[in-house]
Amino acid sequence: MNAPAELSAEVLAQRQREVVQALMAVLPTHCLLYREEDTVAYECDGLAAYRRLPLAVVLPETESQVQRVVQICHRLEVPIVPRGAGTSLSGGAMPIRHGVVVSLARFRKIIEVDPYARTATVQPGVRNLSISEAAAPYGLYYAPDPSSQIACTIGGNVAENSGGVHCLKYGLTVHNVMRVRAITMEGDVVEFGSLSPDAPGLDLLAVMVGSEGMFAIVTEVTVRLIPKPQTAQVIMASFDNVVKGGDAVAGIIAAGIIPAGLEMMDKPATRAVEEFVRAGYDLDAAAILLCESDGTPEEVSEEIVRMTAVLREHGATRIQISRSESERLRFWSGRKNAFPAAGRISPDYYCMDGTVPRRSIGSLLSRIEAMEQKYNLRCINVFHAGDGNMHPLILFNGNDLDEWHRAEAFGTDILECCVELGGTVTGEHGVGIEKINSMCVQFSPEERDAFHAVKRAFDPPGLLNPDKGIPTRARCAEYGKMHIRGGLLPHAELPRF
Ligand SMILES: Cc1cc2nc3c(=O)[nH]c(=O)nc-3n(C[C@H](O)[C@H](O)[C@H](O)COP(=O)(O)OP(=O)(O)OC[C@H]3O[C@@H](n4cnc5c(N)ncnc54)[C@H](O)[C@@H]3O)c2cc1C
């Protein structure tokens, strides 16, 4: 099954019969989908521009069912794509045509919340927000908070090393996960990390977190919980120039302050969200910064004073400090709803996810502005400014193939500009299929060979989420030949829309 492009419809249909028959022997009927009208719901993830139907989708309910599915796929040489809630924005959960999707959606049990150890052990299909909800009665919560937290699963968070507004202070998924249990492509149950602060041996947990479903299928996760801060306040600062806003971000960190959240939005973004949620944003500002402080009331008051001083020093034209919890939540509601707000002003949007050193935020924003002219497309910018993680949202109409081509080229241009400015092609959304070509720009052939060697160590047959995350030398050679900055990407083999 190594040359999918060459498989005819008849061969695929024959293959599907064989695979489905084998899966039927180990799964109850309600755990197996293979008719097009059922599998179509799984044809893409949040990167909906690319879609493909798999041979089958399985929804196992126990770890031993996952193990048996994996063993069958291994024997029949069928690739597997693990899937949580399908909110990934990089195509990591997009099916493989001659493969099986293993959905962990039915692994929804919160196994234990231990308030003394401050941990929660959960199945991978548990939603991110559900962990904090389960921990709330003990005054605890799970800190990493992707904006998709109402829907995305902890299994997906582990696979993508997801971040969120509060990760600047409290760390990404990798800093908040203690132990992961998983099943390898060879059907072995393995555990990474431990319940003690430091696991013996090599730190393979950190390798597993962010492995984008390419190393093993996660079946259980133990996360760290932290006490809910006593209080929090947020400053909303306006700037008449985005570069000044970017410099203020660098200034806050340089002053030795680690805010609980440090987010920035440009004027087109604040306009889009204000019409949607009425967060009270300053619509005259070229950019606004949201700077949150949390802790004891004394810590918060002191930090708010220090941050206000830095913001004024960097030319803030207006400063508002939340006076109540409801006002704090209102200020955040705009930022949290930025993606849906983009959906209201454009038929489609393409969310990018690069990082740059904080001092380069202003330069990147100026270059994005120039790219808007070059590609004749609008872009609104929201970002986790504190860690330089940019989310430009390129607005386009997916019914117009030319617009999509321009949006894709615009996105590639932004990512490769991030590399040029000393940053990376992904901050938290993963590589998947979306950024696979830009990995050729970010990493040398030797570095990519090392990544492949690590994948082979976890997945010798190469059947777990293949052709994602790490480009082959052949792909990079092809990309090198085709690549003119901002030119079309060689994703031509993938069906669009
Ligand atoms: C509106 C919106 C806002 C978002 N905001 C953020 C944000 O603020 N921060 C952020 O980091 N991301 C954000 N995302 C992206 C996305 O929500 C995260 O990447 C999330 O972690 C994906 O979780 P999921 O359960 O949907 O996983 P899926 O999309 O189903 O899968 C994602 C990847 O994880 C793998 N995977 C899933 N489950 C398992 C498992 N059990 N074992 C092994 N591999 C597995 C898949 O193969 C795939 O490669 C956002 C997405 C949307 C749509």
The ligand as a Gaussian input file, in Angstrom:
#p B3LYP/6-31G(d) Opt

LIG

0 1
 C      -11.778000      28.061000      16.397000
 C      -10.484000      27.346000      16.723000
 C       -9.619000      27.904000      17.649000
 C       -8.426000      27.260000      17.955000
 N       -7.613000      27.810000      18.898000
 C       -6.473000      27.182000      19.241000
 C       -5.618000      27.742000      20.244000
 O       -5.895000      28.783000      20.831000
 N       -4.478000      27.082000      20.532000
 C       -4.140000      25.907000      19.902000
 O       -3.094000      25.356000      20.216000
 N       -4.932000      25.361000      18.965000
 C       -6.079000      25.953000      18.620000
 N       -6.889000      25.398000      17.659000
 C       -6.464000      24.153000      16.969000
 C       -7.007000      22.847000      17.580000
 O       -8.178000      23.072000      18.334000
 C       -5.957000      22.151000      18.438000
 O       -4.879000      21.742000      17.613000
 C       -6.478000      20.931000      19.206000
 O       -5.487000      20.448000      20.074000
 C       -6.930000      19.779000      18.315000
 O       -7.631000      18.859000      19.147000
 P       -8.678000      17.845000      18.517000
 O       -9.213000      16.979000      19.597000
 O       -9.691000      18.551000      17.724000
 O       -7.721000      16.966000      17.593000
 P       -7.869000      16.566000      16.045000
 O       -8.107000      17.771000      15.219000
 O       -8.878000      15.477000      15.945000
 O       -6.453000      15.974000      15.772000
 C       -5.321000      16.803000      15.798000
 C       -4.054000      15.937000      15.671000
 O       -3.948000      15.126000      16.807000
 C       -3.895000      13.734000      16.466000
 N       -4.640000      13.047000      17.523000
 C       -5.892000      13.333000      17.972000
 N       -6.206000      12.503000      18.978000
 C       -5.149000      11.684000      19.159000
 C       -4.860000      10.604000      20.039000
 N       -5.731000      10.193000      20.960000
 N       -3.666000       9.971000      19.919000
 C       -2.759000      10.371000      19.001000
 N       -2.971000      11.383000      18.154000
 C       -4.143000      12.030000      18.236000
 C       -4.498000      13.666000      15.076000
 O       -3.995000      12.577000      14.347000
 C       -4.077000      14.990000      14.481000
 O       -2.776000      14.883000      13.976000
 C       -8.081000      26.021000      17.309000
 C       -8.961000      25.471000      16.383000
 C      -10.137000      26.115000      16.081000
 C      -11.070000      25.476000      15.087000

